Each structure stands twice: as C-alpha cells, then as structure tokens.
C-alpha cells in the first residue's frame, strides 16, 4: 500500500500520526514531501486508514496554500532522496565491511531508514548480518545484469530500519559478464534509482579492489567513505585510490565527493598508530573523522555471530566508536 504523505524533518523521528496531524508549520520545522513511501515500513501498529491519510494530507496543503497566500512564513517542500555512500578501500582487512555494517546499524538506530548494498563477492556484509549467502537465490549479481530489480532482491535484517541487498557467490563472475554490456559502469546507479526515495541512507560495501565492481559503486554514490587501518602499508594504496576517484570524477561522475576518512584498528599504545593518523590528516585535510575505531576484540567477534556490534556488545569500545561515527555523519546531514 503506497500513498503520498507528509512528514516533518526534526531531530527526533516522529510517528506518522505526529507528522501528519501537526498540520500547522512551526518555527524550525520544515514540511517535507515523501514520494512515494510504503506506509507499512514507516508505521507501527495501528496503520491508519488510507482515506484518513489522504484527508489529512489534503488538509495540510490547503492550510499551507492559505498561509502562503496571506504572506505567512515561508517553508520548503522538497523531495527527499537517500544520501548514497560507498565504503571503499582497495586494500583488504582494513575494517571496510565492519564499518559498512555498523555504520548502517547505528544510522538505523537513530531513526534513519538504511539500505546496505553488498557489492563484494566475498559476501562478508551479508554473513555479518547473519544471512547465509548460500541459501539465497538472487543477489546483487542479478541486479547488475538486469535480471532482477533491486526491490526483488532487498531483504530485511535483524536491525529495525536496516535492509540488505545481499551478495552471492555468483557476483565473482560479474566483472567478466559486465565487460560487453552497455553502460557497464552505470549498472548499479541505474538500479538504485527505483529505491532511492525509500531510504535516508544507502551504504555500498565495495570489494577490496579497483575493478569494475568498485567503479560501479563509485559511479552510483554521492560520497565516499574511506576506512584506513592504522598501519604503514594501509597508507601506500591511498594515492592509487585517490587517482581512481579522480578518474571517475573526470570521466563518469563529476559530482563525486569524498565524505572523509576514518581510522580503524587504532591502538593508542602504538606510536605507529599516531604516525598513521598524522599522515592521514595530510592526505585528507579537514576530512578525517574525529571518531577513531579502536582495535577491539568484541568488534572482531561480532561478525562470527552474524550480529552488528550494537547488538552483540553495545557497551564495548568498538560499539561506542561506531556510534560516535554515525552521529558525526548525522551532524553533516544538512550539507548532503
């Protein structure tokens, strides 16, 4: 069941009753137009009758037209589209998938609707959320080849507000299959168009390479988040990654931006970690997140139980670090 409805953009996510029944715009609150949203994915029981919702929405816009015609306070009506973020680093073992899973989980826990797209043939983001890719019949491979729509592939997760477009072993052959296809670098971008209005954030977990799958991820997104392990070799590949991002900007996606870099597996007792942090600030001036992800046993254990850290051990240092990272990104929301 889909309808048009209005909600208010506030710091605290409101129920649909509060959003729609607050018909009079108040100072500091902007009415926003959702088009279209699935009511069942937004509302807790009971679900209001569609006729009531349409009546309330109509009343809202009638009131809005009256206020504006009388020279009342101005307000903004706009279409909300998801901010799409790629988590990218061609070096493996830097905490890329861990960052994608836990960032998505904490954004969802803050009331955001999040889609995690597993673009890695290893399917670690899928298994990290407790889903066995061997039991799946379709995944992101079928999306890239155009055999299935994204809506056909998306599945729920144990985290409320977080959904997953899973990966299967078939994705390993996508780089070969895509070579002769039209718009091969835009396959994922085209597929995301049908669901971009359904979510607040879409996070893409890219594979540890700079091949065609990662290029698809970069072309599909608005911003790039780069996890960097607090080790010397992790810095060596950054120049190549930045060149690749520059090439994508020049040839395929001029508006692509670097959201920032986040330091992972940090050990404050180790001088090397401090040196890597200083070098990271040189690579990304003013674009290194203050939240630093520590080397944490509980964080490493969580994927083996198929749970994000916020459910496995919410009081651990790793959990608190990702919670802070999510809040930093939420604070940047108005600049997206």
Secondary structure as UniProt FT lines:
FT   STRAND          2..9
FT   HELIX           16..21
FT   TURN            27..28
FT   STRAND          30..38
FT   HELIX           39..42
FT   HELIX           50..69
FT   TURN            70..71
FT   STRAND          83..87
FT   HELIX           96..109
FT   TURN            110..111
FT   STRAND          114..118
FT   TURN            121..122
FT   HELIX           124..127
FT   TURN            128..130
FT   HELIX           133..135
FT   HELIX           140..144
FT   TURN            145..146
FT   HELIX           150..153
FT   STRAND          155..156
FT   TURN            160..161
FT   STRAND          162..165
FT   HELIX           169..173
FT   HELIX           174..177
FT   TURN            178..180
FT   TURN            182..183
FT   HELIX           184..186
FT   HELIX           187..192
FT   TURN            193..195
FT   HELIX           196..198
FT   STRAND          201..205
FT   HELIX           212..220
FT   STRAND          223..229
FT   HELIX           232..236
FT   HELIX           238..251
FT   TURN            254..255
FT   STRAND          257..264
FT   TURN            268..269
FT   HELIX           271..283
FT   TURN            285..286
FT   HELIX           297..302
FT   HELIX           303..305
FT   HELIX           309..312
FT   TURN            314..315
FT   HELIX           317..331
FT   HELIX           333..335
//
